Amino acid sequence: MHRRRTFLALPVVFVLIPLVLGPFSAGAQGVSLKLFGVYGSIANGDIQDGLKGGVDFYRGIFDLAGWGISGDFEHFDDVWEAGGDLVFYFSPVLGIGLGSGYMQTLPGKTRMTFSDPPLPDVVQSLDPQVTVIPVRASMYASIPLGTALNITLHGGVSYYFASMKYTWRLGTDTSWVQVAGNADGSGLGFHAGAGLEFNFSSNAALFVEAAGRMATLSGLTGESTLSTHLGSAPAHSGTVYYFKDSFGVLGTLPQIVISDTAPSGGGITDVREAELDLSGFSLRAGFRIRV
């Protein structure tokens, strides 16, 4: 809880610092457009944990049966992002920014092979993806360190529109089962960051910055489809639920399911709406132009 409060206080600190340093600033008022590309991370939370639990279940089954196993679960918490902010500086130091962007997880496809010759290999695969569109409002501060270098600080609130999809498959080339799911959700979050701007003309600059975000979305809804080598069943829609299921010698594993009713039954615990945790960091590089 203390760490959460500290993070939420950062935007306020970023505003108070330039108010104190403002009289020493030589910055110019106006409107600037910041465009950037970025590498970063998101936590994913229940979504990643639940999908991993499903993969671990079948890994455990084949391990108990004495089959050879190659491959492992691939986390999908790395992201790339592109976006921009339009910043209105109403003083030499302070400004208000409005912006948006697009985030997508980098490929993290799991491929696990179970072998027990002369039987054919069984392959388990998982192909997940999370995409996010943030719409944000920020308080900006630009503190000159000379004619060519500024420290920039920003913090504020964002509204996130997120979607996730996955395809899980288990089987051989001729006999297999597959589940494909997708869901959407949205919610409020917070962000803050700091960086350096290198002015190479009176109207343009290059910048690098580090930023963090805190946002957890719940109430995701979507649909899933079960199919086999024999055909497909109708799509099933509902809410994305997270739960834990006890599998005896395999232990208790986290799971997710898209269902119109909450999971229940023997061995099922910790049932709740699954949370997609977008919290993480970004390392950005881009350019700013005065418009």
N, C-alpha and C positions, 0 to 999 in steps of 0.2 A: 504493500500500500504506500510506503514511504517513497519508493522509486516512482510509482505512478504519479504521486503528487509533485515530485520534483520535475518530472517530464512536463506536466501540465503548466508548471510555473515558468518554464523556459520562455514562452512567448512574451510574458510580462517582463521578465528580466531583459530580453532583447529590446523592448521598447524603452525601459528606464535608462539603460546604458547610454543610448544616443541622446536622450534628453539632457543628461548630465554633460556629455561631451559636445553637444550641439554648438555652443558658442565658439568652439575651436575649429569647426568644420568650414571648409571652403567649397563644399559641393554646390551643384546647381539644381534648381527646381526644374520640373518638366515631366515628360512622359517617356518611359523606356520600355522596350520590348525585350524580354529575355527568352531565348530559345535554348534548349538543352537536350542532350542525350545522357543516358545514365545506366549504370550497373548497380544492382542492389539485391535486397533479400526481403522475403516475407515469411512469417512464421507458419502460416497455413493452419495451425492448431488442429482441431478435431478432424478436419478433412484429411490431412496427411496421416494423422495417427490412425484414423479408422480404415483408410485404404491399406496402410501398412499391416494392420491387424488381420485383414482378409488375406493378404499375401502370406503372412507368417503362419496362418492356419494351415494352408496347403503345404507349405514348406515343412511344418511339423508332422503332418500326415505321412509324407513321403520319407521323411527322416526316420520315423518309427518303423516304416515298412522296410528300411534298409537300403533304399535307393540312393545312388550317388547324386549329389546336388552341386550344380555350378551356377554362379550368378547370385545377386543379392538385391535387396530393395534399393531403389534409387530415389533419394529425396528430390523433391521438386520445389525447393524454396529459394532458388536464385531467379532473379527477374531482370529484364531490361525495360527501360522506360524512356519515352520521349514526350516532350511537352513544352509549355511556355507560359509566361506570366506577363501581363501588361501592368506596369507599375506606375502609379500616379504619385510623383513626389510633390507634396504640398509644403515642404520646407527644404532647406539645404540638406537635411539629414533624413527626415522621415517621409515615408510613402505608404500607400495602400496598393496591394497587388491583387489582381484577379487572374486566375489561370485555370488550366486543365492539362490533361495528359492522357497517356495510354501506357498501361503496364501489362506485361505478359511473362509468365514463368518460362524459363529456358527449358529445353527438352530434358526430361528426367524419366525416360522410359525404363521400366523394370523388365528384364528378361531372365527367367530362371529355368534351367533345364534339369529334369529328373531322369536319371538313366538306370536301367537294370537289364542289361543284355541277357537274352536275345530279344526282349520286348522292345517295341519302338519307344523312342524318347518322348516324354511328355513335357511340354513347354507351358510355363505360366508367364503371362505378360500383363503389364499394366501401363497404360499410356494416359497420364493425367495432364490437365492444363487449367490454369487459373488466369483470367484476364480481368483487368480493373480499369475503370475510367474515373479518376478523381476530379472533382470540381472544387477549387479552393479559393479562400480569401485570406490574405496575409497582411500583417504589418511588416514593412520593410524598413531597414536602417542602413545607410551607407556612410561609413566613416573614413574620410580620406587620410592616408598615411603619407601623402605627398601628391605630386601632380600626376603620377602614373599608377598609383596603387590605392585601392580602397578595401576596407574590410566591410563585408555585407552580412547582415543578420536578418533573419525573418522567422516568423512564427504565426500560426493562426489555426483556422478550422478548415476541414475538408468534408465533402460529402462524396462517398464512394459508391459507384455502381459496379458490382462484381458479378462474374459468372464463373462457374467451374464445370468441367466435363471430364469424363474418364471412360476408358474402355478396358475392361479386365477380361482375360481369355485364358482358358486352361484346356489342354488337349493335345492331340496329335494332328497330323496333316488331314486325317480322314474322320476323326471323331473328336469333337470339341464342344465346349459350352462357353458362352460369352455374355457379359452384362455391360451395357453401355448406359451411362447416366449423365444428366446435365441439370444444372440448377442455377438460379439467379437470386441475388439479394442486394440490399443497399443499406447504408447507414452512415452515421456521423463519426468523424475522427479528428485527430489533432496532428499537427506537424510543426517542426522547427528545424532550423539549419543555420549554418555559418559558412562563409567562404571568402575568397579573394578575387577581386577584379583587377585586371591589368589593362589600363587604358592605352590603346595605340593610336587614338585620334580623339578629337573633342566630342565625337558623336558615337564612338564604338569602343567596345572592350571585350576581351576574352575573360572568362571566369571559370573557376573550379570551386566546388562547395561540397560539403557533407550535410546530409539531412536525415532526420529520423521521423517516423510516423507511428501513431498509436491508434488502431482502429480494429474493432472486433465486430463482425456482422453475424447475426443469427436470423432465424426465420427464413432460411433459404428454401425455395420451392422449385420443383422441376419434375422430371420424369425419368424413368429407367425402363430399359427393354432387355428382356432375357431372350437369347437365341441359342440354338444348337445347330449341329450339322444337319439336323432333321427339319429345321424351320424355326420361325420366330413366334413369340407370344405377343399379344397386344401390349403397348406401352402402359406403364403404371405410373400415375402421377401422385404427388403429395409433397410433404415436408421432408427435408433432410434431417434424419435423427442420428444421434450418436448414442452408443450404449456399449456396455462391456458384457461379454458372454463367457461363461465358464465352460471349458472343454476338457475337464478331467486332467489327464496327464499332460495335455498341451498347455495347461494354465488358463488364465483369464486374459482374453484379448479384446482390445477395442475394435469396434465395428461401426460402419455407417450404412444407412439404408434410406432410400427414398420411398416413403409410405404415407398413405392417408390416415393411418393410425399409429400410435406410439408402440414400439416393440414391447412385448411382454412374454412371460413364461419362465420356466425353471432355469436358474442360472443367469438370467438377464438382470443387470443392475446398472445404476448410474445413467438412466435414460433421460435424455434432454434433447432439445433442438440443437443440432450441430452448429458449432461456431467456426466461421472462417476468419482466422486471425491474419489481418493484413499488416500487423506491426512489423517494423523492420527498419532498414537504413537504405540510403541511396548515396552513391558517389557520382556527382554530376560534373559535366563539362559542357560549355556552350559559349554563346556570345550574346552581348547586349548592344542594342542600337537605340539611340535617342530618336524618337519620332515626333 
